[in-house]
Amino acid sequence: NDYGNLSGLPAALKCHAFKLAEDGSGDLVLRLVEQYGSRGAATITMPGSFTEGVICDLLERSLTPIAIANNTLSLPYKPYQIQTIRLSKGDS
């Protein structure tokens, strides 16, 4: 599977990881870092068929659900913020 192509990622956000979750569930984890001290909102489109997303801590523990529609998520970001998003294909 080609999970390496993200589109809509602003220049301020750097993808530090796009990997399998550590718990062996088959979920993917996207880790983004804001690198220029800016704030904004990104609309990111991911390859694959993701239906569920959750913002997590650095240990991949779930914190807040995030909406995904048509493999796209909207993500606000703050200066120098590290964000971890867990992506799954749901039950379908």
TACORZI-V580996 format. One line per field, one symbol per residue. psi: psi as a letter, one per 30 degrees, with the letter a starting at -180 (. if undefined). Layout:
psi=???
This chain:
psi=kjgfjklgjlffkkjfkjlkkfggffllkkkkkkfggllakkjkkklaikfkkkklafggkkdkkkkkkhgklkjlllkgkkkkkkklgaf.
